[in-house]
């Protein structure tokens, strides 16, 4: 049984670094939310304009 020191590194050890950019995640989540709300609002307004006859030609 060999004793290993916690402060020394093994030559065959690998290291993985993961960087998470929270500001980018928040920015894109907010932009996506705004786009979804805009699409929903825009389609409802467009549908209301069609039902009220505001988009028909007045010939």
Secondary structure, DSSP 4 states (H G I P E B T S, - for coil): -----TTS--TT---------HHHHHHHHHHHHHHHHHHHHHHHHHHHHHHTTSSS---
